[in-house]
Amino acid sequence: MTVSIDTIHLAQARIAPSIVRTPFERSDTLSALVGVQLYLKRENQQYTASFKERGALNRLLDLTPKQRADGVIAMSAGNHAQALAYHGRRLGIPTTIVMPQTTPNFKVEQTRAHGAQVMLHGVRFDETQAFTEELGRRRNLTLIHPFDDPAVIAGQGTLAVEMVEDVPTIDTLIVPVGGGGLISGVAVAAKALLPTISIIGVQSERYPSAHHAFHGLDPSDVPDHDTVADGIAVKSPGTLTMELIRRYVDDMILVSEDDIEQAIFMLAEIEKTVVEGAGAAGVAAAIRHKDRFQEQTVGTILCGGNIDMMTLSSVLQRGMVRSHRLVKVRVEVPDIPGALGQVTQLIGELRSNIMEINHQRTFGASSARAAIVDMVLQLRGEEQAEEVLDALKAWGLDARLIH
């Protein structure tokens, strides 16, 4: 099977009754901030909160009756696992998912909740992959690859059909890239329907394997890093996907961890939508590289919303710090009765809320007659932070922000 607009249209007809046709809508606020007409395809509204349902379901519908009865197997620690488990149970197809032993427990439990048999094996990718392939052969299970499979790619391409139908004036699509299944399908469909469209892939600077391969760099030169965009943290793109990327994609660009975190924060605050790091990568690229997209109508895909709650909490807190709505202030005060009370009273009069406070005499003070007070303050933004510092200094205190 090859991937073409015909196979993508066939996939669309097959999966449409069981997939959410997610909104593809303009974000007025983000458009104004970035300076482009920015449209968001909200794939985080799928049942399992990811675009992966499209490709997984299309591949399951390709199985023969015997393959359905025997069952399927996949190696995945994320959205592909949940998509296969959910649609496998719905279609009565036994599903086995192999995950690395380091997989967070919440991902294991989410996949089990959708009805799959989950096995944990291996620490490194190659260990888990080898075990999955051997187990599949031993049990006669059909292996469903998360991205390097024509039926999976065709399923993902149905996204682009919907996007072009909804906004036929689109100039550019920015697509998150991990193994390349999403951008391959999107590029094939979009270029067939709208030949003038530009397809731009985006990866994290910490996992630029497809970016490196596209630009003639060493794609294996990708060390292991922690990243908030774990959904696109793939060390090796697929063989078929890279062939399609080279043929249909116009460029590959990178974004930093800070870019991705800021995009998650902005989507939560402005659009009131929760996305994982991979799902925010397209918005991050539209912001970081906004100069190249000026005067264009740009679309991107919020490709997933499965973010760990502790990670989300940390990202939101760090976003508050970046925007100076949480600041840490260090003040040196006289070590005399009432001095600390006067400082806190002044902070209150400035309509600032003290979230944390630490008072110490032994470390850091310039004099034995002074004390250091560290405060975490909740503010309105950078302007109020300057107001607080100016007021403390006008009172004769040594005050500064701590980063």
C-alpha positions as CSV (number, residue, x, y, z in Angstrom):
1,M,0.0,0.0,0.0
2,T,1.2,3.5,-0.9
3,V,0.0,6.7,0.7
4,S,-1.9,8.9,-1.6
5,I,-4.9,11.3,-1.6
6,D,-7.1,8.3,-2.6
7,T,-6.0,6.2,0.4
8,I,-6.5,9.2,2.6
9,H,-10.0,9.8,1.3
10,L,-10.7,6.0,1.8
11,A,-9.5,6.3,5.4
12,Q,-11.7,9.3,6.0
13,A,-14.8,7.5,4.8
14,R,-13.9,4.5,7.0
15,I,-13.1,6.3,10.3
16,A,-15.5,9.2,10.1
17,P,-18.3,7.5,12.0
18,S,-16.0,6.8,15.0
19,I,-13.7,9.9,15.1
20,V,-14.5,13.4,16.2
21,R,-14.3,16.0,13.5
22,T,-12.5,18.4,15.6
23,P,-12.8,22.2,15.3
24,F,-10.3,24.1,13.1
25,E,-10.8,27.7,14.3
26,R,-9.1,31.0,14.3
27,S,-7.6,32.2,17.6
28,D,-8.3,36.0,17.6
29,T,-6.0,36.7,20.6
30,L,-3.1,34.5,19.5
31,S,-3.4,35.9,15.9
32,A,-3.1,39.4,17.3
33,L,-0.1,38.5,19.4
34,V,1.8,36.7,16.7
35,G,0.8,38.9,13.8
36,V,-0.7,36.1,11.6
37,Q,-4.1,34.6,11.0
38,L,-3.6,31.6,13.3
39,Y,-6.0,28.6,13.2
40,L,-5.9,25.8,15.7
41,K,-7.0,22.2,14.9
42,R,-8.1,20.9,18.3
43,E,-7.2,17.2,18.1
44,N,-6.9,17.2,21.9
45,Q,-10.7,16.9,21.8
46,Q,-10.6,13.3,20.5
47,Y,-11.9,10.7,22.9
48,T,-8.4,9.7,23.9
49,A,-7.2,13.3,23.5
50,S,-4.9,12.7,20.6
51,F,-4.8,12.6,16.7
52,K,-3.4,9.0,17.1
53,E,-6.9,7.6,17.0
54,R,-7.2,8.3,13.3
55,G,-4.2,6.2,12.2
56,A,-4.8,3.5,14.7
57,L,-8.4,3.0,13.8
58,N,-7.6,3.0,10.0
59,R,-5.0,0.3,10.5
60,L,-7.3,-1.8,12.7
61,L,-10.0,-1.6,10.0
62,D,-7.4,-2.9,7.5
63,L,-7.0,-6.2,9.4
64,T,-8.3,-9.5,8.0
65,P,-10.9,-11.5,10.0
66,K,-8.2,-13.8,11.2
67,Q,-5.9,-11.0,12.2
68,R,-8.7,-9.4,14.2
69,A,-9.4,-12.7,16.0
70,D,-5.7,-13.2,16.8
71,G,-5.2,-9.7,18.0
72,V,-2.7,-6.9,17.7
73,I,0.4,-5.7,19.5
74,A,2.3,-2.4,19.7
75,M,5.1,-0.8,21.5
76,S,4.1,2.6,22.9
77,A,4.3,4.6,26.1
78,G,1.9,7.2,25.0
79,N,-1.0,8.2,22.7
80,H,-0.7,5.4,20.2
81,A,-1.2,2.9,23.0
82,Q,-4.4,4.5,24.2
83,A,-5.7,4.9,20.7
84,L,-5.2,1.2,19.8
85,A,-6.6,0.1,23.2
86,Y,-9.7,2.2,22.9
87,H,-10.6,1.3,19.3
88,G,-9.4,-2.3,19.7
89,R,-11.9,-2.8,22.6
90,R,-14.6,-1.1,20.6
91,L,-14.1,-3.4,17.6
92,G,-13.6,-6.5,19.7
93,I,-9.9,-6.9,18.8
94,P,-7.6,-8.1,21.5
95,T,-4.8,-5.5,22.1
96,T,-1.4,-6.0,23.7
97,I,0.7,-3.0,24.5
98,V,4.4,-3.2,25.5
99,M,5.7,-0.2,27.4
100,P,9.2,0.5,28.8
101,Q,9.6,-0.2,32.5
102,T,10.3,3.6,33.0
103,T,6.8,4.5,31.7
104,P,4.9,6.8,34.2
105,N,2.2,4.8,36.1
106,F,-0.6,7.1,35.0
107,K,0.1,6.2,31.3
108,V,0.1,2.5,32.1
109,E,-3.2,2.8,34.0
110,Q,-4.9,5.0,31.3
111,T,-4.0,2.3,28.7
112,R,-5.3,-0.5,30.8
113,A,-8.5,1.4,31.5
114,H,-9.1,1.3,27.7
115,G,-9.0,-2.5,27.8
116,A,-5.5,-3.4,26.6
117,Q,-3.2,-6.0,28.1
118,V,-0.2,-3.9,29.2
119,M,3.3,-5.4,29.6
120,L,6.3,-3.6,30.9
121,H,9.7,-4.6,29.4
122,G,13.1,-3.0,28.9
123,V,14.6,0.3,29.7
124,R,16.0,1.3,26.4
125,F,14.0,1.7,23.2
126,D,15.7,-1.2,21.3
127,E,15.1,-3.6,24.2
128,T,11.4,-2.8,24.3
129,Q,11.1,-3.0,20.5
130,A,12.9,-6.3,20.2
131,F,10.7,-7.9,22.9
132,T,7.6,-6.5,21.2
133,E,8.5,-8.0,17.9
134,E,9.4,-11.4,19.3
135,L,6.3,-11.6,21.4
136,G,4.2,-10.7,18.4
137,R,5.8,-13.5,16.3
138,R,5.4,-16.0,19.1
139,R,1.7,-15.2,19.7
140,N,0.9,-14.5,16.0
141,L,-0.2,-10.9,16.8
142,T,-0.2,-8.2,14.1
143,L,2.3,-5.5,14.9
144,I,1.0,-2.0,14.4
145,H,3.7,0.6,14.2
146,P,3.0,4.0,15.7
147,F,4.1,5.9,12.6
148,D,6.0,4.0,9.9
149,D,2.9,2.3,8.4
150,P,1.0,3.4,5.3
151,A,-2.5,2.8,6.8
152,V,-1.5,4.7,9.9
153,I,-0.1,7.6,7.8
154,A,-3.3,7.7,5.7
155,G,-5.4,7.9,8.8
156,Q,-3.4,10.8,10.1
157,G,-3.8,12.5,6.7
158,T,-7.5,12.8,7.2
159,L,-6.7,15.8,9.4
160,A,-5.5,17.8,6.5
161,V,-8.6,17.0,4.4
162,E,-10.7,18.5,7.2
163,M,-8.4,21.5,7.6
164,V,-8.4,22.4,3.9
165,E,-12.2,21.9,3.7
166,D,-12.7,24.2,6.7
167,V,-10.2,26.9,5.7
168,P,-9.4,26.7,2.0
169,T,-7.4,29.9,2.1
170,I,-4.7,28.4,4.3
171,D,-1.2,29.4,3.3
172,T,0.9,27.3,5.7
173,L,0.5,24.3,8.0
174,I,2.9,24.0,10.9
175,V,3.0,20.3,12.1
176,P,4.7,18.8,15.1
177,V,7.1,15.9,14.2
178,G,8.2,12.9,16.2
179,G,8.5,9.8,14.1
180,G,6.9,11.6,11.1
181,G,3.5,9.8,10.7
182,L,1.4,12.9,11.3
183,I,3.3,15.3,9.0
184,S,3.6,12.6,6.3
185,G,-0.1,12.1,6.0
186,V,-0.9,15.8,6.4
187,A,1.6,16.8,3.7
188,V,0.4,14.2,1.2
189,A,-3.2,15.3,1.6
190,A,-2.7,19.0,1.8
191,K,-0.4,19.2,-1.2
192,A,-2.9,17.2,-3.3
193,L,-5.8,19.4,-2.3
194,L,-3.9,22.7,-2.3
195,P,-0.7,22.5,-4.2
196,T,0.4,26.1,-3.2
197,I,0.3,25.3,0.5
198,S,3.6,25.3,2.5
199,I,4.1,22.4,5.0
200,I,6.5,23.2,7.9
201,G,7.6,20.6,10.4
202,V,8.6,21.5,13.9
203,Q,10.7,19.5,16.4
204,S,12.1,20.1,19.8
205,E,15.7,21.3,19.9
206,R,16.3,18.3,22.3
207,Y,15.0,15.7,19.8
208,P,15.8,17.0,16.2
209,S,16.2,13.7,14.5
210,A,13.9,14.3,11.5
211,H,15.1,17.9,11.3
212,H,18.7,16.7,11.1
213,A,17.9,14.1,8.5
214,F,15.9,16.6,6.4
215,H,18.8,19.1,6.4
216,G,21.5,16.6,5.7
217,L,22.8,16.5,9.3
218,D,23.5,13.3,11.3
219,P,20.1,12.2,12.5
220,S,21.7,9.8,15.0
221,D,23.4,12.7,16.8
222,V,20.6,13.1,19.3
223,P,21.5,12.5,23.0
224,D,18.9,11.5,25.5
225,H,17.3,14.5,27.1
226,D,14.3,15.1,29.3
227,T,11.7,17.2,27.5
228,V,8.2,18.4,28.2
229,A,7.4,17.4,24.6
230,D,7.8,13.7,25.2
231,G,5.2,12.9,22.5
232,I,7.7,14.0,19.8
233,A,10.8,12.8,21.6
234,V,11.7,10.2,18.9
235,K,15.4,9.4,18.3
236,S,14.9,7.9,14.8
237,P,12.2,8.9,12.3
238,G,10.6,6.2,10.1
239,T,12.0,5.0,6.8
240,L,8.7,5.6,4.9
241,T,7.9,8.8,6.8
242,M,11.3,10.4,5.9
243,E,10.8,9.5,2.3
244,L,7.4,11.3,2.3
245,I,8.8,14.2,4.3
246,R,11.6,14.8,1.8
247,R,9.1,14.6,-1.0
248,Y,6.3,16.8,0.3
249,V,7.5,18.9,3.3
250,D,9.0,22.4,2.6
251,D,11.0,23.0,5.7
252,M,11.8,21.7,9.2
253,I,12.4,24.1,12.1
254,L,13.2,23.8,15.8
255,V,11.8,25.3,19.1
256,S,13.3,25.3,22.6
257,E,11.9,23.9,25.8
258,D,11.1,27.5,26.9
259,D,9.1,28.0,23.7
260,I,7.1,24.9,24.2
261,E,6.4,25.6,27.9
262,Q,5.3,29.2,27.1
263,A,2.9,27.9,24.4
264,I,1.3,25.4,26.8
265,F,0.9,28.3,29.3
266,M,-0.6,30.6,26.6
267,L,-3.0,28.0,25.3
268,A,-4.3,27.3,28.8
269,E,-4.6,30.9,29.7
270,I,-5.9,32.3,26.4
271,E,-7.7,29.4,24.7
272,K,-8.7,27.6,27.9
273,T,-7.4,24.3,26.5
274,V,-4.9,21.8,27.9
275,V,-2.3,20.4,25.6
276,E,0.8,18.3,26.1
277,G,4.2,19.5,25.0
278,A,4.0,18.0,21.5
279,G,0.5,19.5,21.1
280,A,1.9,23.0,21.8
281,A,5.0,22.7,19.5
282,G,3.2,24.2,16.5
283,V,2.0,27.3,18.4
284,A,5.5,27.6,19.9
285,A,7.0,27.6,16.3
286,A,4.4,30.2,15.2
287,I,5.5,32.5,18.0
288,R,9.3,31.9,17.8
289,H,9.5,32.2,14.0
290,K,6.7,34.7,13.6
291,D,8.7,36.9,11.3
292,R,8.6,34.3,8.5
293,F,4.8,33.9,8.7
294,Q,3.7,37.5,8.7
295,E,0.7,38.3,6.5
296,Q,-0.1,34.6,6.2
297,T,-3.0,32.4,7.2
298,V,-1.3,29.7,9.3
299,G,-2.8,26.5,10.7
300,T,-1.3,24.2,13.3
301,I,-2.5,21.1,15.1
302,L,-3.0,20.8,18.9
303,C,-2.2,17.1,18.4
304,G,-2.5,15.9,22.0
305,G,-3.7,16.8,25.4
306,N,-2.3,14.0,27.6
307,I,0.0,15.9,29.9
308,D,0.9,14.6,33.4
309,M,-0.8,16.8,36.0
310,M,2.5,17.4,37.9
311,T,4.2,18.5,34.7
312,L,1.3,20.8,33.8
313,S,1.4,22.3,37.3
314,S,5.1,23.0,37.0
315,V,4.7,24.5,33.5
316,L,1.9,26.8,34.7
317,Q,4.0,27.9,37.8
318,R,7.0,28.6,35.6
319,G,4.8,30.6,33.2
320,M,3.6,32.7,36.1
321,V,7.3,33.4,36.9
322,R,8.2,34.3,33.3
323,S,5.3,36.8,33.2
324,H,6.3,38.3,36.6
325,R,3.0,37.2,38.2
326,L,5.1,35.2,40.7
327,V,8.3,36.9,41.8
328,K,10.8,36.2,44.4
329,V,12.1,39.3,46.2
330,R,15.0,39.5,48.6
331,V,15.0,42.4,51.1
332,E,17.6,43.2,53.8
333,V,15.9,44.6,56.9
334,P,17.2,45.9,60.2
335,D,17.3,43.1,62.8
336,I,15.0,45.0,65.2
337,P,11.5,44.3,66.6
338,G,8.8,45.3,64.2
339,A,10.9,45.6,61.1
340,L,9.5,42.4,59.4
341,G,5.9,43.5,60.2
342,Q,6.5,46.9,58.6
343,V,7.8,45.2,55.4
344,T,4.8,42.9,55.2
345,Q,2.5,45.8,55.8
346,L,4.0,47.8,53.0
347,I,3.7,44.8,50.7
348,G,0.0,44.5,51.6
349,E,-0.6,48.3,50.9
350,L,0.8,47.7,47.4
351,R,-1.9,45.1,46.8
352,S,0.7,42.3,46.6
353,N,0.0,38.9,48.0
354,I,2.7,37.1,50.0
355,M,2.7,33.4,48.9
356,E,5.9,32.4,50.9
357,I,8.2,34.1,53.3
358,N,11.6,33.1,54.8
359,H,13.4,35.2,57.4
360,Q,17.0,34.4,58.3
361,R,19.7,36.1,60.3
362,T,22.8,33.9,59.8
363,F,23.2,33.7,56.0
364,G,23.7,36.5,53.5
365,A,23.2,39.7,55.5
366,S,25.7,42.5,55.1
367,S,25.7,43.1,58.8
368,A,25.2,41.3,62.1
369,R,22.5,43.9,62.8
370,A,20.5,42.9,59.7
371,A,18.4,40.0,58.5
372,I,17.5,38.7,55.0
373,V,13.8,38.3,54.1
374,D,12.9,36.2,51.0
375,M,9.4,36.6,49.8
376,V,7.4,35.0,46.9
377,L,4.8,37.5,45.8
378,Q,1.8,37.1,43.6
379,L,1.6,40.2,41.3
380,R,-0.2,41.5,38.2
381,G,3.0,41.5,36.1
382,E,6.3,43.2,35.4
383,E,5.0,46.7,36.0
384,Q,3.8,45.9,39.5
385,A,7.1,44.1,40.3
386,E,9.0,47.4,39.5
387,E,6.5,49.3,41.7
388,V,7.1,47.0,44.6
389,L,10.9,47.2,44.3
390,D,10.8,51.0,44.0
391,A,8.6,51.3,47.1
392,L,10.9,49.1,49.2
393,K,14.0,51.1,48.0
394,A,12.2,54.4,48.7
395,W,11.7,53.1,52.3
396,G,15.5,52.8,52.5
397,L,15.7,49.0,52.1
398,D,18.0,47.0,49.9
399,A,15.6,45.0,47.7
400,R,16.1,43.0,44.5
401,L,14.5,40.3,42.4
402,I,15.9,36.7,42.8
403,H,15.9,34.6,39.6
